[in-house]
Amino acid sequence: MPAFSSGKLTPQMMVLGLVIQQQDTASGVARRLDDQFASARFPKSSAYNNMRGLAGKGYLRLVEKGVEPSLDRYEATSEGIEVFRGWLRHTELPPVVCDALQCKLEFLEREDLVALIRIVREEERAYTAAFAAAQLEVKAEQRLRRARGKPVDFNTRLRGIQKQDEAKLWGLMAKRLQCLGDELEEFLDEISAAGAG
């Protein structure tokens, strides 16, 4: 059985997962990909390109021809479901860190320091705003769950857990960026003081 080599998040796996959840067209998957994984910022063409590729590998099959290719309806094959479940259960230890800021720090030159500090502070503000928005969603979901007074279905509860985890992630990233920005600003002050002295 062909399998994906890791548990990394890729547009291909997200497209496959969405079609496993329900049959869909490339247009429908593109919309769902953007709605459900907005923070991943997958390119708009991800659904279109990956659905053809997944069908070519035998992971999806055409069930209804549309008036144009973006409206062809696909469903997952048993092999596609098996590959996706393998991806879902795969862990990669130690985790791979693919972080743009880590790469920028590796290649940073003295004249780039001020620009990098600006970038870090912009990202810190963005993560702080995302954290605040996610916290509001989590609190709203918790109030709704308490108001119902009865257990919620599996998918609703899982979405709530997912939102809580997302809020924690945004909060951790905001804190990380705050610390990194503080350290870079301190480093800039040290360089400035050394140059003046």
N, C-alpha and C positions, 0 to 999 in steps of 0.2 A: 504494500500500500504506500503510495507517495505521501509524504507528510511534510509539514512545514518544520523548519529546523529549530524554531524557538517559540517561546511564548510572547514574542514582541508584538506590540500593537502595530498593525499594518492596515491600510485601507482594504486590502484584499480580505483579511480576516473579518473586518467589520462588515463588508459587503456580504460575505458568505453567511455570517451570523444573522444579518437582517433578512436574507432570503430564507434561511432556515426558520426564522420566526414566522414568516408568512411569504407566500408567493408574491412576486412583485415585478415591476418593470424597472428599467434603468432609471427612468425619470422618478419613479416612486422611491427607489432606493436612494437616489441622490438627495431627495428631500428629507428622507428619514436619517440619512447619514449626517446631514447638516443639522437637523433638529436634535438628534440623540448624542452626537459627538462633536458639537460645535467647537468646544475648546481644543480639539485635535487639529482643527483647521485643515482638514483634508481638501485637496484641490477639487473643484467642481467636477472635473472629468473622472474622478476616482470610480464612481459607480459604473459609468459607461465602459471605461477601459477594463476594469476588473471583472465585470460580469461576462464579457466576451472571453477573457482569459480563463476564468473559472469554468465556463462551459467547455472551453477547449481542453481542459484537464479532466473533464468528466465529473466535476463537482456540482455543476448546475446543468439543468436541461431545459430546453425551450418547450413550453407547454401551450403557448398561444402566440401566433405571429401578429404583430401590431401593424398599424398603417405606416409606421416608420420604425427603424431599429430601436429607438429609445423607448418605444411602447411595446416591444416584445416582452411577454410575460415568462418568467423563469421560476423554477422550483429547485430545491436542493435534491441531489441524489443521495443514496445511502452512503456512497463513498465520500461525498462532500460533508455529510453529517459526521461521519467517522473522523475525518480529518479535522473538522472544527472541534469536536469533543477532545481530540488529542491535543489540539492547540490550547483549549480552555484549561486542560488539566496539567499542562506542561509548566515547569518552573525552570528558571535559568539562574543558577547559583554559581558564583556570586553574580548579583545583578549587573547588567551592563549599564553603564552610565553614559548616555549620549546627551550631553548638556552643552548648549552653545556657549554659555558663559565660561565654562571650564576651558573650552577650546579657545575662546577669545583671550582668556588669561594666559594661555600657553604662548600665544603669538603677540601679546601686547608689547608695544614699544612706549617709551616715555611720552612721546607726543600724543599718544592715543589715550592716556590715562583719564584726562578730563572728560573726553567723549564717552569712555566706558562708564565712568561714574554717573553721567547723565542717563545712560541706557539702563544701568542698574536701578537708579531711582525711579525711572519711568516704569520699569517692570514691577518694582516694589509697589507703586501706586496701583497698577493694574491688578496685581494679585490681591492687594488689600481690598480693592473694590469687589473683586470676584468672591473673596472670602465673605465680605459683608452680605452680598446678594445670596450666596449659598446658605449662609446662616439664617437669613430670613425665610428661605424656602424650607429649610429643615424645621424651623420653629412652626411654620404654617402647617407642615405635614404632621408634626407631633400634636398640634392643637386639634387638627381634623381627626386624627386617630383617637385621641382622648374623647372627643365629642361623640364619636360613633359608639363608644362604649362596648364594642365587640371586636373580635379579632378581624384583621383585614386579610384579604387574599394574598397569596404568595408573591405575585408580581408587584402589587402595591407596596407591600412591606419591604421587598427587595429594593425597589426604587428609593424608598426612604433611607435605607441603609446606605445605598449608593450615594445619595445626596449628602448624608452625614460624612462619609469618607471623602467626598469631593471637597466639602467645606474644610475638613482637616488638612487636606492636601494644599488648598489655596492658602490657608493660614500658615502652614509650615514653610511654604515657598516665600510668602511675604516676610516672615521672620528671617529666613535665610538671606534674602535680598537686603533686608535692613542691616543685618550684620556685615554682609559683604560690602555694602555701600559705606558703612562706618569705617571698616578696615581700609578700604581704598582711599577714603578721604583722609584718614590718619596718615597713610602712606604718602599722599600728595603733600600734606603739611610737612612731613619729615623731609621730603625732597626739596620743598620750597625753602625750609629753614636751612638745610645743608647748602643750598645754592646761594642764600643770602649771607651765610656766615663765613 
